[in-house]
Amino acid sequence: MAQSTDPTVTMMTTGTVSGGPATDPCTLCQFIVSQAQSHYRSGGKQKDVQKDLHDDCKTLRRFYGEQAVKECSDWVDTNIDVLYSEIQAGNSAVQICTDTGACGGTVTPSISPVSFAMKGAKFLF
């Protein structure tokens, strides 16, 4: 496992892929859900939150490359309805990611598992 040398970011990676390190799909899901929870708490509507999450996905470019941005954005687009309903129901990030299949759930993901994830990342832009 590789770790970033940037002190503002703590990332656990599982290897490398073209354009950046490969990471865990479960941790990526938890990153997205955490961001979504924050946006929804701020009173965001579903379409606005989806746009904000796409912006959050773009922050992955610096460390993970363009493929990570695409996979993150695709995951958001595929799962935005589930995110919205499960966050409204008060479900945790772990539960949501299990339900979507990103964290070893029994549900088959509607897209291939995302080949990366964030673990405790903090972006300072």
C-alpha positions in Angstrom: 0.0 0.0 0.0 1.2 3.5 -0.9 0.5 6.6 1.1 0.6 10.1 -0.1 3.5 12.3 1.1 1.3 15.3 1.1 0.6 16.1 4.8 -2.9 17.5 4.0 -4.0 14.2 2.6 -4.1 10.7 4.0 -4.8 8.1 1.3 -4.6 4.4 1.3 -4.2 3.0 -2.2 -4.2 -0.6 -3.5 -1.8 -0.1 -6.4 -1.7 2.0 -9.5 -3.8 2.4 -12.6 -3.2 4.5 -15.6 -3.4 8.1 -14.6 -3.0 7.6 -10.8 -3.2 5.2 -7.9 -6.0 2.6 -7.6 -8.0 2.7 -4.4 -10.8 0.9 -2.6 -14.4 1.3 -3.9 -15.8 1.1 -0.4 -13.8 4.1 0.9 -14.7 6.1 -2.2 -18.3 5.5 -1.6 -18.0 6.6 2.0 -16.2 9.8 0.8 -19.0 10.6 -1.6 -21.7 9.8 0.9 -20.0 12.0 3.5 -19.9 14.9 1.0 -23.5 14.3 0.1 -24.6 14.3 3.7 -22.8 17.7 4.2 -24.5 19.2 1.0 -27.9 17.9 2.0 -27.5 19.3 5.6 -26.8 22.7 4.0 -30.3 22.5 2.4 -29.2 21.4 -1.1 -31.7 20.0 -3.5 -31.0 16.8 -5.3 -29.9 18.4 -8.6 -27.7 20.9 -6.7 -26.2 18.2 -4.6 -25.4 16.2 -7.7 -23.6 19.1 -9.2 -21.7 19.7 -5.9 -20.7 16.0 -5.8 -19.4 16.3 -9.4 -17.2 19.2 -8.2 -16.1 17.0 -5.2 -15.2 14.3 -7.7 -13.0 16.7 -9.6 -10.8 17.2 -6.5 -9.7 13.6 -6.9 -7.8 14.5 -10.1 -4.8 15.9 -8.3 -4.0 12.6 -6.6 -5.8 9.9 -8.6 -6.0 11.2 -12.1 -8.7 11.7 -14.7 -10.0 8.1 -14.5 -10.9 8.6 -10.8 -12.9 11.7 -11.6 -14.8 9.9 -14.3 -15.5 6.8 -12.1 -16.6 9.0 -9.2 -18.9 11.1 -11.4 -20.4 8.0 -12.9 -21.0 6.5 -9.5 -22.7 9.8 -8.4 -24.9 9.8 -11.5 -25.9 6.2 -11.1 -26.6 6.4 -7.3 -27.9 9.9 -6.7 -31.5 8.7 -6.2 -30.4 6.1 -3.7 -28.1 8.6 -1.9 -30.9 11.1 -1.6 -33.5 8.6 -0.2 -31.1 6.9 2.1 -29.7 10.1 3.5 -33.3 11.3 4.0 -34.0 8.1 5.9 -31.0 8.8 8.2 -28.9 5.9 7.1 -25.2 6.0 7.8 -22.4 6.1 5.1 -21.6 2.5 5.9 -25.2 1.4 5.5 -25.6 3.3 2.2 -22.4 2.0 0.8 -23.4 -1.6 1.8 -26.8 -1.1 0.2 -25.2 0.1 -3.1 -22.8 -2.8 -3.1 -19.7 -0.7 -2.8 -18.9 -2.1 0.6 -19.5 -5.8 0.4 -23.3 -5.6 0.3 -25.6 -8.1 -1.3 -26.8 -5.6 -3.8 -25.2 -5.9 -7.2 -23.9 -2.4 -8.2 -25.5 -0.9 -11.2 -22.1 -0.1 -12.6 -18.8 -1.9 -12.2 -17.3 -1.2 -8.8 -15.3 2.0 -8.8 -11.6 1.1 -8.5 -10.7 3.7 -6.0 -11.6 5.4 -2.8 -10.6 8.0 -0.3 -9.7 7.3 3.3 -9.7 10.3 5.7 -8.8 12.7 2.9 -8.7 16.4 3.4 -8.4 18.7 0.4 -7.2 22.3 0.8 -7.8 24.2 -2.4 
